[in-house]
Amino acid sequence: MNSMRPIRDAAPARQFDVYYDYLCPFVYRTSVLLQNVLDSGERSIDVRWRYFSLTQVNSKDEGWTIWDAPESERPRGLLAFKAAEAARRQEAFDRFHMPLLRARHVGRADLDDVAVLERVAEDSGLDLDLFRRDFADRTILTALERDHREAVANHGVFGTPTFVFAGGPAAYVRLSEAPEQVDSIEIFDRLVTVAAAEPRIIEIKRPVKPSPD
């Protein structure tokens, strides 16, 4: 008899935000998990993907911001955020999000290459001319600035992916691998139980057994 039965009702977490950066492999694994949960139809979840720049949070240059950086700098990861927001303006974010993550973390594509972003946009069924116009609009970075600043000021976000649940509980989550469809519901339910329903648990970190010399 399996004593590790999944927790069936994770209602407090049905709606939640996830702060993410396309460059992060843990974001890809979490995105696979959540997509599997959605595809299963066994849980009704409403995920709001919100931008958080690892390049920004890791910068040592006081006063520098990725959203105000000159075009000539092209900071790492910036173009992927612009592309995601351009897709969102077409109400096509959900069609674009996973293909872009797969391009980076499965296909090893360079997301700082505009041609890569345009190819994913076209393959995802976006209007490419509109995508290009929105991508070139400098104000498109307003969403990145807003989300990143709110993440830090309101939730203390420091890395990706970070879940923020209804009522305020937040959790930075790292999966060791992208889960299979068959395992995803159980993993999701357990994650929610610890991260959202039991906020007194503030950290779990697994030690890694050293390899023999």
C-alpha positions, 0 to 999 in steps of 0.5 A: 500500500502506498503511504504517499497518497497525493493530497487531492484538494489544493484549493488555496493555490488554484490562483497564483503568480509565478515570477520567472526568467526564460534563462532559468532551467528551473523555470522550464522544469516548473513550466512543464509541471504546470502545463502537465497539470493543466493538460490533465484536467484534474486540477483547475489552476490559474497561473499568472506568469510575471517577469523577474530578471536574473540579470538584474538581480545579479548585477553589481552595478549600483543604479543600473537597471536592465530595463533602462540599459542602452540598446547597444548593451543588449543585456542577457535575457532582455530580448526574451522578456520583450518577446513575451510581452509582445506575444501578450499584446496579441493575447498569445502569451500562452501559445508562445511561453512554452515553445520559447522555453523549449527552444532554450532548454531543449533546443539550446537556442540563443534567446538573445538572437532576434531571429530565434525569437521571431521564429518561435513567434511565427511557429506559435501562430503570432502575427509576425509584423505586429510582433516586430512592431511591438518588440521594437516599442521601448515602452514594452519594457514597462511590464518587466520593470513593474513586475520585477520591482513588485517582486522585490518590494512586495514579496522579497523575490530573489530567484526564479521560479518563485510562486506567490499564492493567494493571501501572500505565501511565497516560495522559491522552487527548484525541481531536479528534473522536468516531471513526467505527466503521470507524476505531475499531479502528485508533485503539484499537490505536495508542492502546494501543501508545503509552499502555500498551506504550511507557510511556517516551513520556510526552507527545505534544502537537500544535502548532496552526498559527496562523491567518493575520491 
